[in-house]
Amino acid sequence: MSSYTDDYLDGNAAAGELSNIFSRDITAANVECAHCGTTEHFAEAHLYTQCPGFVARCPACQQVIFRLVHARDRMLLDMSGMTYLSVDNLDHGRRLESSEPT
């Protein structure tokens, strides 16, 4: 028996928030390499395109941090080489304004 309660939503509930993240320019996002801990803008990564997609490597240690592959009718995204990806919350002010009572 699980120790978790039943008051959870499935992953579809995150669709709106995820679309806010991935509709932004990810090249400006900060990423931390899971291998060496270097934090840089994604734009600083070394990007290789001689494959059916993209492979990004850490500029410090050259470990793979990101893979994006187009395979038939799917897109596969592997970000396991990153500890995190951090984007500025550009909508923060607008959300606060829209949630204030009128």
N, C-alpha and C positions, 0 to 999 in steps of 0.2 A: 504494500500500500504506500502511496506517495505521501510525503509530508507537505506537499504543496496543496493549496486550496484550489477550488474550482473557479475563483474569480479572476480569470485571466482571459485575454483575447488571443486569437490566432495571429499569425504574422501579417495577415492582410491589413490589420489595424494600423500598421506602421507605414503603409503605402504612401500616405500624404507626406509624412515627415521625410521618408526616403526620397521622394521625388523632389523635395526641397534641396536635399543634399546633392543629389546627382544631376540636377539641372544647372548647377553652378559650374564655374570654371575651376575644375579640380587642380589645374596647374598651379594655382595660387595657394592651394591648401598646404599645410604643414604635414609632413609625414615623418614618423620615426622608424628607422630601420630596426627590425626585430633581431638582427644579427649583432650589429655593433652599437646601436643606440643613437646614431647620428640623427639629428633632426634638421631637415631642410625643406624648402618648398618643393613640391612634386616637380616643378619645372627644372630643378637642378639635377634630377635623375638622368642617368644615361639611358636613352631610349633606343632600342633595336627594333627595326621594322622589317628585317629580312626573314620573315616568317609569316604565317597566316594571321597575324595580329600584331600585338606589341608586347615587348618584354622590357621592363624598366629595372635598372640596377642602381643600387645605392652608389652615389658618387664617391663615398669614402672607402667602402670595402668591396664593392662590386658584386655583392650578393643580390639575388633577384628579390625585388620588393613587390612587383606587380606584373601580372600577365593578363592580357585581354586577347581572346582568340575568337574568331568567327568560324564556326563549324556548321555548315549547311544552314539550317534555319534557327540556329542558336547562337548566343553570345555567351562565352564563358569568362568569368572574372575571378581571378585568384589574387587576393591581397594578403595572403598569409605571411609574406615577408615584411609586413608593416606591423608595428605594435599598435599604431593608431593613425588615423587620417583626421585632421582638424581643419574645419572651414569656419570662416567668420559668419556669424548669424546676422546677415544683412537685414532680415525681416524683424529683428527683435523689437525695434522701436515701434514699428507699425502694429505688431501684435499687441504690445502694451496699450497703444492708443485705442485699438479696436476692442479691447477687453474692458476698457474703463466705462463705467455707467455714463449715460448721456443725460 
